[in-house]
Amino acid sequence: MDLQKETKKIKDMIEEDKKNVSSMKELNELKVKYLGKKGVITELNSKIKDVPNEEKKEFGMKVNEVRGLFNVFYDEEKINIETKELNEKLESEKIDITLPATSLTIGAPNILEKVVEDMEELFMSMGYDVIEGPEIEEDLYNFELLNLPKGHPARDSQDTFYLESDKILLRSHTSPVQARTMLKGKGEKPIRMVCPGKTYRRDDDDATHSHNFMQIEGLLVDEKVTLADLKGTFDVAAKHLFGENCKTRFRPSYYPFTEPSVETDISCFSCGGKGCSICKNTGWITISGAGVVNPKVLEMCGYDPKKWHGFAFGFGLERVAMLKYGINDIRTFYQTDLRQNVLFDRKEDK
Ligand code: PHE
């Protein structure tokens, strides 16, 4: 074997191959061609065993020389190709900073949602659970178990949307969740829960009524609970929502599921009680219905009224939001004018 000739051949081959490489794939193919298991240089190297001992050293050096030649070429070409590919990528991803930007829209949380979260946080801090109930409800929970049997006159005050039969309806208040929660408690567990959610009534829509509105229900059941506990809890909630100066009062009312029942009023935050258009010159604003859970309801829902007592309340959430943010038409909550949220969000920040 003529070593000179062999190595020259390989060197020429490398020079020739150099001209045709333009990608990493091709470059790596060349690496296999020269240095792979059956590569040209590898094969040449394997012939060292046939070389007489005294020539082995020179042979080795020559093979190393071509291997070095290839490696230098490989390393240089690799840098070239990588730089070229990076430049191409940068070029194709170039951003034209002179193009006009898409304008940013200002977002803000929905203010009803804010009131809900605010109330949830407050009640959770007092150990209440937040619970949800179905909007499509059974007559059983919406009325029967709340001491509103069929034919009860108070059913009329909640003109209800019935679905398919007279047993399935859109809940007319969040109070059915009271019954559901008590039944789950199986007459054994004390209960502290609030439930925010949508409710439906066949009201005509006007500035203060909507056939779809939100309530937050509250229910506490334990062994020694009185109307005074309700008063204290309502006081905390009112001050949290409307400020430390807010005073509260109860007026007698009627709900079949509470006895006694009350309307809960807060002192008018606008005039401080002197009388103005917001409080219709009374100095007071009603924001929820409430009362001590009627023993009949406790019993129907599995709680022994001799042992257990409770209070319940139901806030109208739009009403709270309207008062808190000075909105005078309930319908604006259901018209998709996003400006409202931004507007009132900003107002509160001031
Ligand atoms: N569910 C009553 C309503 O919608 C409000 C209420 C809740 C009253 C809980 C008493 C206790 O008018």
Residues whose N, C-alpha, C, O or C-beta is under 5 A from the ligand:
A	BS01	LIG	S172 H173 S175 Y255 T258 G289 A290 G291 A312 F313 G314
